[in-house]
Amino acid sequence: MNDADFLLIDIGNTAAKLRLATRAGLRGKGRRVPTAELAAAGGDAVLRKALRGWRYRRVVFSSVVPAAARVVTAALPGALAVNATVDTGVDLRGYPGTKTLGADRIANAAGALVLYGPGPLIVVDFGTAATFNVLDPAGRFLGGIIAPGLAAATEYLPARTAQLPPVRLTGKFPKAIGRNTREALRAGALIGYRGMVREIVTALRAELGAAARVVATGGDARFLARSGTVEFDAVDPELTLQGLRVIAARQTMV
């Protein structure tokens, strides 16, 4: 069970997700470590502890945190860092901003094309930031939008004001009329965020000129799907890892 073709590591701003995989699919249960711990002094020890008992042949990872990426590269010699120069199966030739294109966005596009393609697709990752990535009918990466994540909508006001309480995302989606301060804050954050997502998807579809399917991933994807935020065609919390698996399988070495 612990012997696999690939070790996949998806390093986000908040947490790093680790998973074993074969060419055919993800295996077993994943593990997580806080990105801050991975990126700090002693991060190599944190990584080794998280990998205890796992056996694999090749490491492929994506990272949006350079300090954490350096720890992985040093601790796991030969690990492949996903970037725009790697053979990912995503056509980036028409996108001029490849030098600054996040590895997570590339992995999401690679996974979506194989699992939910062909295009047109809008791939949305609801993490610390919300990224909207657009693939045309031929599967070419066109670009997209980077917006605040849901946490920004729920944490900003309580952090910047003296008397407003924190907002929790658990439970049902709120009614518009809040009956106390906490309910009013929750309604403003969540209903406002739902409106933002709908407007962005509408604008992307209009500019694309096609009724693109929407694939959602990230920590808040399921919550927003339950809220009726937008008609997601698929919700796949493991899309980034699936994309890393797709990319790993394309490499000549296993």
C-alpha positions in Angstrom: 0.0 0.0 0.0 2.9 2.4 0.8 4.9 1.6 -2.4 3.9 3.8 -5.3 5.2 5.3 -8.6 5.0 8.9 -7.4 5.1 11.1 -4.4 3.0 14.2 -5.2 3.4 17.4 -3.1 1.0 20.4 -3.5 2.4 23.3 -1.5 -0.1 26.0 -1.0 0.1 29.2 1.1 -1.5 27.5 4.1 -0.7 23.8 3.9 1.3 21.3 1.9 -0.6 18.2 0.8 1.3 15.0 0.2 0.0 12.0 -1.6 1.2 8.7 -3.1 0.1 7.8 -6.6 0.5 5.4 -9.5 0.0 6.3 -13.2 -3.6 5.1 -12.9 -4.6 7.2 -9.8 -4.1 8.5 -6.3 -3.4 6.0 -3.6 -4.3 5.8 0.0 -4.8 8.7 2.4 -2.9 11.9 2.0 -0.9 13.7 4.6 -0.7 17.5 5.4 1.9 19.7 7.0 1.6 23.5 7.6 3.4 25.4 4.9 4.9 27.7 7.5 6.6 24.7 9.3 7.8 23.3 6.0 9.3 26.7 5.0 10.9 27.4 8.3 14.3 26.3 9.7 14.1 22.6 10.2 11.6 22.2 7.4 13.5 19.2 6.1 12.9 17.3 9.4 9.2 18.2 9.1 9.1 16.8 5.6 11.0 13.6 6.5 8.6 12.9 9.4 5.6 13.4 7.1 7.0 10.9 4.6 7.8 8.2 7.1 6.9 4.8 5.9 6.2 5.8 2.3 8.1 4.4 -0.7 8.0 5.9 -4.1 10.1 6.2 -7.3 9.7 9.8 -8.4 8.7 13.1 -6.8 6.7 15.8 -8.5 5.6 18.9 -6.7 4.0 22.3 -7.2 4.6 25.3 -4.9 3.5 28.8 -4.5 5.9 29.4 -1.6 9.5 29.6 -2.8 11.0 28.9 0.7 9.1 25.7 1.0 10.0 24.7 -2.6 13.7 25.1 -1.7 13.3 22.7 1.3 11.7 20.1 -0.9 14.3 20.4 -3.6 17.2 20.1 -1.1 15.6 17.3 0.9 14.4 15.2 -2.1 17.1 15.3 -4.8 15.7 14.8 -8.3 12.3 16.1 -7.3 10.6 17.8 -10.3 9.2 21.2 -9.7 6.2 22.0 -12.0 6.6 25.2 -14.0 5.9 26.4 -17.5 9.0 24.7 -19.0 7.9 21.2 -17.9 5.9 18.9 -20.2 2.5 19.1 -18.5 0.2 18.5 -21.5 -1.1 22.1 -21.2 -0.6 24.3 -24.2 0.9 27.5 -22.9 2.2 28.9 -26.2 -0.5 31.5 -26.5 0.0 32.8 -22.9 2.7 35.5 -22.6 2.9 35.5 -18.8 4.4 32.0 -18.3 7.3 33.3 -16.2 5.0 34.3 -13.4 2.3 31.6 -13.9 1.8 29.7 -10.6 2.6 26.0 -10.6 -0.8 25.2 -8.9 -2.6 26.8 -11.8 -0.6 24.7 -14.3 -1.3 21.5 -12.3 -5.1 22.4 -12.1 -5.2 22.9 -15.8 -3.4 19.6 -16.5 -5.7 17.7 -14.3 -8.9 19.3 -15.6 -8.0 18.7 -19.2 -7.5 15.0 -18.6 -10.4 14.4 -16.2 -13.0 16.9 -17.5 -11.8 18.0 -20.9 -11.6 18.9 -23.7 -12.2 22.6 -23.3 -13.6 25.1 -23.0 -13.1 25.0 -19.3 -13.0 27.4 -16.4 -11.0 25.9 -13.5 -11.5 27.6 -10.2 -9.3 26.9 -7.2 -10.8 28.3 -3.9 -7.7 28.5 -1.7 -6.1 31.4 0.1 -6.5 33.2 -3.2 -9.2 32.2 -5.7 -7.7 31.5 -9.2 -9.9 31.3 -12.3 -8.1 29.6 -15.2 -9.5 29.5 -18.7 -8.9 26.8 -21.3 -10.3 27.3 -24.8 -12.1 24.7 -26.9 -8.7 23.3 -28.1 -7.4 23.0 -24.6 -5.1 26.0 -24.8 -4.4 28.0 -21.6 -5.7 31.6 -22.2 -5.2 33.1 -18.7 -7.7 34.0 -16.1 -8.3 35.9 -12.9 -6.8 36.0 -9.4 -9.2 37.2 -6.7 -9.3 37.1 -2.9 -10.1 33.8 -1.3 -13.1 33.4 0.9 -11.0 33.8 4.0 -10.3 37.4 2.9 -14.1 38.1 2.9 -14.6 36.6 6.3 -11.5 37.7 8.2 -10.7 41.2 7.0 -13.4 43.2 8.9 -13.0 41.3 12.3 -9.2 41.8 12.0 -9.5 45.6 11.3 -12.3 46.6 13.6 -12.6 46.7 17.4 -16.1 45.1 17.9 -16.9 42.9 15.0 -16.6 39.2 15.8 -15.0 36.4 13.7 -17.1 34.8 11.0 -17.4 31.0 10.8 -18.1 29.1 7.6 -19.8 26.1 9.1 -23.5 25.3 8.9 -26.0 26.5 6.3 -25.6 29.3 3.9 -27.0 32.5 5.6 -30.2 34.4 4.9 -29.7 37.9 3.6 -31.2 39.6 6.6 -28.9 39.1 9.6 -30.7 39.2 12.9 -27.6 40.1 14.9 -24.1 41.5 14.2 -22.5 38.0 13.6 -25.3 37.0 11.2 -25.1 40.3 9.4 -21.3 39.9 8.9 -21.7 36.3 7.7 -24.4 37.3 5.2 -22.3 40.2 3.9 -19.2 38.1 3.5 -20.7 34.9 2.0 -23.5 36.4 -0.2 -21.1 39.0 -1.4 -18.5 36.4 -2.2 -21.1 34.3 -4.1 -21.9 37.3 -6.2 -18.3 37.9 -7.0 -17.8 34.3 -8.2 -20.9 34.5 -10.4 -19.9 37.8 -11.9 -16.4 36.5 -12.7 -17.6 33.3 -14.3 -20.2 35.3 -16.3 -17.5 37.7 -17.5 -15.1 34.9 -18.4 -17.8 33.0 -20.4 -18.7 36.2 -22.3 -15.1 37.0 -23.2 -14.5 33.4 -24.2 -17.6 33.3 -26.3 -18.5 29.8 -25.2 -20.5 28.1 -22.5 -17.5 26.7 -20.7 -17.8 24.1 -18.0 -16.8 25.1 -14.5 -14.6 22.8 -12.5 -14.1 23.8 -8.8 -11.4 22.7 -6.4 -9.7 24.0 -3.2 -10.6 24.0 0.4 -13.8 26.1 0.1 -15.1 24.5 -3.1 -17.6 22.1 -1.5 -19.0 24.8 0.8 -19.6 27.2 -2.1 -21.1 24.4 -4.2 -23.6 23.7 -1.4 -24.5 27.4 -1.4 -25.5 27.4 -5.0 -22.8 29.9 -5.8 -22.6 28.9 -9.4 -23.6 25.8 -11.3 -20.3 24.0 -11.0 -20.1 21.1 -13.4 -17.7 19.3 -11.2 -16.3 19.7 -7.7 -12.9 17.9 -7.3 -11.1 18.8 -4.0 -8.1 16.7 -5.2 -7.7 18.3 -8.7 -4.3 19.8 -8.1 -2.9 16.4 -6.9 -4.6 14.8 -9.9 -2.9 17.3 -12.1 0.5 16.5 -10.5 -0.2 12.8 -11.1 -1.0 13.5 -14.8 2.2 15.5 -15.1 4.3 12.9 -13.4 2.9 10.2 -15.7 4.1 12.2 -18.7 7.7 12.2 -17.7 10.0 9.6 -19.1 11.4 8.5 -15.7 9.3 6.7 -13.2 
